[in-house]
Structures are given as C-alpha cells and as structure tokens.
Amino acid sequence: MTHVSAVPAPTRRPEPGDWTSFEELAELQRARLPRLFERAVRSPFYGNRYADGGAPVEAADFESLALTTKQDLRDCYPFGLLAVDRRELATYHESSGTSGHPTASYYTDEDWIDLAERYARKWVGITPEDTFLVRTPYALVITGHLAQAAGRLRGATVVPGDARSLALPLARIVRLLAALDVTLTWCNPTEAVMIAAAARAAGLRPDTDFPSLRAMFVAAEPMTAARKRRLSEIWGGVKIVEEYGSTETGTVAGECQDGRLHLWADRAIFEVYSPDTGRISAAGRGRLVVTPLYREAMPLLRYNLADDVEVSYDPCPCGLVLPTVRVLGRAGFGYPVAGRTVTQNQLEELVFALPREFEVMFWRARATPDALLLEFEAADDVRDCAAGELGAAIDAALGIPHRITPLRPGTLVPADALTAERDILKARYLFGPDESWDKALMYQ
C-alpha cells in the first residue's frame, strides 16, 4: 500500500493506504475530532448537554465524554440531534422501531458520499460491469438506499428489488436474477435462502442456473461459519461478503478477502463498553460504541450501538491496518434448557453442519426448562436420517434433552410464499357489471 499522509486534506475523506500503522490511524482520528465537536454542539441535544460548560473542544476531551444512548435518540425524536439547517438535509430515515419507539436519522448530500464510499469498500469490487440487485427495504430504514447510492457511485446498474413488498414477491426476484444476468445481490442471509428456495420451486437450480452471479452481500443477521458455508454452497460457491452497520451510522465494517470484518476506523472511532464494569476500552468484548468522524447532519459522540461485539487489533493476513470485529449480536443471549444456556448460534452451527445432500434450509427451535424442541424441513427420503444425525450432534455438543420433529417441505415456509406472482393494481373507480368493486379505492 502507498503511504500518502496520516492526515488527509480537509476536502478529502481518508481511504486505506493513507496510514501504515495504528499510531498513524489514531493521529488521523484525533485530527478530525475538533471539527466534529464544533458540529455536534450545534444540535439541541449536545448543545443542552454542554450548556453549563465542559463542551469538548480538543481531541484530549474525547475520553471524558458521556455515552450517547439509543434512549437519547428516542428522546430526541425527531430533530433533537439536527446540527444543520433542515434545508441542507438530503434524506430522513427511522429505525424499524422494534422497541415501539423509533429513532430518527438524517443525512446531508455530503453525508451520503461518505455513506456510499464506506459501503462500496467491498473486496470483490462493485464496477460498471455489474448488475446489482438490492433486495432490502427501501422504506424508512437506510439499507436499500445505502446500497443503491454505493452501486451508482461505482457505476453499477442497480435493480431496486426492495423487500417485504407485495410488488416484488420472491418469484419475481428469481425471474429478475435470471433475466438480467444479475452479478451482485444485497440482502440478509435468510432472504438469500428464501430466494434459493423460490428458485427451486420454479424448477431452477440456484447452484448452476445463475452463472452470472459472483457475490452476495449480506448483513442484518449474525452468521456462523457453518451457515455462511452452506449459503455459498446453495448458490454454487459464490462469494458471501458480510457487512455490518445500522440506520444511525451507515456501514461501520466490511469483510476482507480473509473473511474478517474490519471496522472502518478511518471514518469513525470505535470503542468497547462493558455494561458489567462501566469501563470503555479500545478492544475486547462488550457493546460497540461508535463516533462517526464525518457526519454533518447528525453528529454522534460515543454512540452506544448496543450490539455485543469483540474487537481486536491483531494483524490480519489481508494487510489492512484496521481493527477487526466479531459481531455477536444475540449470540450471547440464550435460554436455559436442563441447566444449560442454549443460544441460536450454537443451534445454527449444528443445523448447517448437516450434510449438504439433506438440503435442510428452514428450521426453528423452542427452549423449554426441561428440553429443546426443534423442527426442520427436509424431503421425505432424508427426513429421518437428518433427524438422527442432528439429534446425535445435539447430544455431543450440548448434552441436553431434546425432541426433534422433521417436517415436510412447505410446513415452515408455505409454497405460495415462494411461487406467488402478485400483481399490484392501482385504484379503480369504474367497473363493469360483473366485476367486484369491494376494493375499489385500495391498492391490491
């Protein structure tokens, strides 16, 4: 890598190659902090927080700052963190609001360049030769818009496949993949499996009938190594490239060719917060704390993303001088079964370690105090064998009582979810004598 400068010019955001050591990377971060502090206190939230003095000015003030929490974002809804005039905003977004209280996020045009540049740091590359199918929501969350912006930044043809939309059922996505010779996709891992199942339902083989597909970008769900391998196998060995981020921050980490997620620490400062001790450190295991360095509309200072992670500064074979992160998500959260805590990641490793020929794609489990109840779909000729092998694996790995129920395909994921081609009709006002007008003003 060519060394340019530890501190890029003000009009240029840093890129890998602008530093050769973690010390230079830290210098780059510190140089940006005064500008970030100046912007942050323009927002009502940080302006009020530091109204009585103690506002950060120099890089040395950073470690004394209190964390910004998700509850702070909820309390500031919608514009309590706005640091620019509203006329400068390019987009407005909200989280999915799973807690019942959404958080707002907003970005300027300049913010969007930063967002797109970070997302586009894919080791497989995004090029003008690519046809990029975006299969994540284009609603208030940022995911679909983020991929579209990055794809256009790199000159790719973007296909806005959306997700959770009646206008684009799985069967139509399969048709688009084949007809457009799609080369790249963006979705969550479960959606990638659902599309593969829909392809099979259409009489296609996902491992051979989509030769143009070269990589799938995935995020939103922590993945075990077994699940990642199986996903690649299902799709004929295509590269599965992980991404990590949020609506509040955009992309914060991307995968290198050696399979590790690197935090984009030239664009943000990352720390690890221990909820048990209250300590904040540069590395280790705990909750990820993010301070975006180039945010205009909504600066965030030490924002506790509340995801369980493990951060390391050990060297990576890829050569990137950036910390790595393992996203644990809910991996550490489990339920007690017969005196032992069982997690989703443990079960996922066992399910997807089953032989490929069993073609187990869909499963679910319930933890009770006395036993684990697990169901999965499999074809008639392998169902009992798969159940036996999975039961033996649970005995060996977990040693807990369990009951495994193999199910016919279509039980957990109905066949019509994979095959239906729905037409979305615009509102109608005039009907013929034999037509139903019960949904006259509704889109259907």
N, C-alpha and C positions, 0 to 999 in steps of 0.2 A: 504494500500500500504506500502511496505517495504522501509524505508529510507536508501539509500546506501551512497550517498555523493553528495554535491552540485556541486562538480567539478569532473567529471569522469576522468579516466586515459586518457592520450593522444591517446592511441590506441583504445579507445572505445568511440563511439558516445553515447550521453545520451538517455535514454528511460524513459517514465513515471514511476514514483516511485523513481527516483534519486533526487527528491526535494519534499518538503512538503509545501512550501509557495511560493508566488510570489516574495518575497525577495530573497529566495534561487535560484529561476529561474533566476532572474536578475543577481545574482552573477555568475551563470553558464554562462550566455551570456557574461558578462564583461570579464571573464577569457579567453574566446575564441578570443576576439577582437584583441589583439596584433598579434596573428598568422595570422588572416585574413588580417590585414593591411599590414603585411610583404609580403603576397602573392599578394595582389591587386596591389601594386606599381610595380610589375614585368611586368604588362601588359602595352602596349604602351599608352593606354588611360589614366589610372591613373598615370603612370609614367610622362606623359606630363602635366597632370592636376596639379601635385605637383612638377614639375621640379624646380620651383623657391622657394621652401621651403614650410613649413606648412604641410608636409605629416603626416598623422596620425600615431602615434606610440603607445600611451596608450589608454585605454578604455575611459578616460576622453575627448579624442579628438573627440569622435564619434559625439556628438551633434553639432559640428561646421562644419561638412561635408556638402557639397552641394549635392543636389539630383542628381541621375543618371536618365536620361530620356530615353524614347523609341527613341527619336530623336538621342540621343547619341549612342544608339545601332545601329541605321541605319547608322549614320556617320562612325561608326567603322567597318562596314561590309567589309570583313568577319572576319578578325582575329585581329582587333584592341584591343580586350579585352582578348586576349590569354595570360595567365600567366604561361604557361608551354611550354616545347618543344613540337612541333607538334607530335613527335614520341610517346609522352605519351597519346595522345588522343585515346579514345575508340570509340566515335561516334560524328558525326556532324549533327546538325539539323537547321531548319529555321522555322520561324513563317509562318503563312498562307499568310502573305503579303497583307492583305486586303487594306492597305493604298497605295499599289503599290510599297512599299519599304520594303522588308522583313528584319527581324533581324536574326542574326546568334546566335546559342548557341552550346556549345561543352562541353563534359564531359570526364573525365578520368574513368578508371575502379573503382577507389575508390569513385569518384563522384556517380557512378552508384549504389554502395552499399548503399550509403546514400539515393539516389532517391528511390530505391526499398524498403528500410526499412520504409520510410515515407509513401509510397503508401500502404504498407501491414498493416498499423495500422487500420485495419477495425474491428469494434467492433464485427461483425459477424464472423470474422476469415477467413483466407484462409489456407486450410490444404491439406495434400497429398491425402485425400479422394475426393477432389474437382476436377471437370472438369470445366475449366474456359474459357468461350467463350469471346474473345476480339473482340468487334465489333466497333473499332475506327481505324482511318487510321494508316497504317504502312509506311507512306511516310516520308517526312522530319520533320513533327511535331513529338512531343515526345510521344503522348498519347498511341499508340499501344505498342510501345517498353517498355514504363514505366510499363504497366500492365503485359506484358509478363515477365519482369525482376522480378517483385514482386511475380507473380504466381510461377515462378521457384524457387525463394528464399524460398518460403513456401512449396515447393514440390508438388504443384498442377499440373495437366495435363492441359496445355494451348492449346487452339484451336485458331489459328490466323485467326479470321473471317474477319479482315480488314473492311473497309468501303469505300464507293464511288468507288468500284472496280467492273468492269464488270465480273471478275472471280467469285464473290460471291454475286449474287443477293439475294434479300430477301427470295425468295422461297427456295434457298439452305440453308440459315441460319436457316429457320424453320425446314428443314429436319435434320440439324445437331443438333439442340436443342433436337429434339425428339430421334434421333437415338443414340446419345452419352450420353443421360441422363445428360445433362448439369446442373450443380448445381449453377454456378455463371456466371453473364454476366457483361460486361463493355461497355457502350455506352452513347450517350447523350439521354436526355429524349424523344426527338422527334423520334429518332431511335427506342426506346423501344415501342413507339406507332405504328410505321410503321411495326415492326416485329409482333406485335399483330394483326394488320390488315392483314398482309400476312398469318398468321396462320389461321385466319378466312376464308380468301379466299381459303385456302387449305382444308377447311372443318373441321378444328380443333377448339377447344375452348381453348384460352390461359389461362382461369381461372381453367381448370380442366385437360387438356391433357398434361401438363408438370409437373408431380408431383415431379420430382427431383429438379426442380428449387427452390432455397431457398432465393436467394437475387440477386438484380440487382444493380450494382454500376453505378452511373450516374454523369455526370459533363458537363461542357461547356455551360450550359444554366441556368440562374437563374430560380428557380422554386417556384411558390406559393404553399401554403399549400394545396389548392384545387387540383392543378394539381398533386401533389405528392400522395394525397389520391386516386385520380382517377387512376393513373398509377398502384398503388398497387392493386386496385380493379380489373382492367382489367386483371392482371396476378394472380388472385386468392389469393390475400393477401400476396404475397411475400414481403420481406423487401426491401424498396427502400433506398439505402445508398448513400448520397451525398458526393462528393469530390470536392475540389477546388484547382486549380493550373494553371500553364502556361508552355509553352515550355521553357521559360527563367529560370524558377525557379523549375520546377517539382511540386509535391504536396506541398501545403502550409497549407492545412486544411482538416480535415476529420470529419465525423459526429459521434457523440456518440449515445448510446442507448436511450438517452432522446431527440434525434432529433436536437441537436445543433451542429454547425460546430465549432470545436476547432482548433485554429491556433497552428501549431507545433512550439511553441516559444522556445523550447529547441534546435531546429535546425536552427532557423532564428530569427532575431529581426524584429518586426512588429511595424509600426507607422502609424499614420493617418495624411495626409496632406490636409489642407483646401486650395483649389485654390482661394477662395474668400479673405482670410486674409493672406495666405502665412505661417500660423502657422503650426507647426508639434507637435502632441501630441501622447500620448500612447493609447488613447481611443477616442471614439466619432465617428462622421460621417464625411466622406471625402474620399480621394483617398488612397488606400493601398500602403504603402511603405515597401519594403522587403529588408532585408540584410541577405542573406544566410550565415551561420556561418561555413559551412564545404565544401565550394566549392573550388576545386583545379584549374580546367582548366580556369574558367571564374568567378573570384570573382566579386561580385556586391555590391557596397556600397550605401545604401539608394536608392534602385531602385524603382522609382515610377511606379507601375504596371498599374496605371491609371484606375483601377476599382473602382467604387463607392461602399463603404462598410460602415458598422457600427460595431465598435469593442467595446467589453465590458469585464471588469474584474470582473463582478458579479459572485458569486459562481454558479456552475452548479450542479444539483442533481446527476449527474454521478460520481462526486468526482474528476474529472480531474482538477488539478491545472494548467490550461491553459486558456488564453483568448478565448472568443468566437467571431465569426464574422458572420454578416449577409451580404451576397453578394447581393448588389442591382443591379449591372451591369447597365443595361439600364432602371432599374425600375424608376429612377428619370427623365428619358428623355421621353417627350411626345409631342403630337401635340395639338394645340388649336382647340377646337370644340365649337362653340357658346359661346365663352368667358371662357371656362374651359379647362384646360390641361388634356388630356386623355393619360394614359400610358398603355403599353402592360400588365403589371401585373394586373392592375385594370380589364381589359377585361378578362384576363385568369382566374381570380378568379370567375367571373360571368359565363363564359362558362362552366368551370368544376364543378361549383356548381349545374348545371342542374342535374335532377335525372339520376341515372345510367342507367335506362332502356331505355333512349333516345339514348344511345350509341354514343354520339357526341364525335368524336375523332379529326376531322380536321376542322379548321376554319381559317379565315383571315379577316382583317378589314382595312379600309382606313379612315383616318381622313381628313375631308374637313373643311373649315372655318365655314360652315353652319350646317353640320350634319355628323354623324358617319355612315359609310356604313359597314355592317358586313355580311359575308356569312359563312355558315357551312354546312357540310354534315350530313344527317340523313335519316333513312329509311322512306318509303312512309307513313306508318301508324302512325308515331310520328312526322313527319316533322312540321306540322302546330302547334301542341301543344308545341313543343320545341321552335319554333319561338315566340309564345306568351309568354311563361314563360321567355325567355331570354329578350324580349322587356320590360316586366314588371320589371325585375331585373335591366336593364339599367336605366329605369325611376327612380326607387327607389334609386339606388346607385349614379348615375351621373347626372340625370335630364337634359339630352341633347337631342336634336332632333336626330333621328336615323332611318335607314332603314335596316331591317333585311331580308336577302334572303336565305331561306333554299334551299339546293341543293341535288340532288340525289347522292348517294354514287358513287364514281368514277369520280366526276367532278373535285375536287381539287387534288386528288391523283389518277391517272389513274390506272385501274385494272391491266394492263400489268406490271406496276411497282411492283405490289405485287405478281404476279404469274409467270412472265417470268423466265425460266431457260436457261440462255445463256451458250453456250459452247465457251470457249476461245481456238482458234486453233493456232497452231504455223505456222510460214511462210511455204508456199509450193512453189516448183519450177517446178514440173512436174504434168500435169493434163491430164485427159482423153479427148476424142474427144467431149463429150457433157457437160463438166464441165466449169463453168465460171472461168476465170483466172484474172478477173479485180482487185482482191485484193491479188494477188499472194504473195507479199512481206510484207503484213500487217498482224498484229495480229488482229483477228476479233472474 
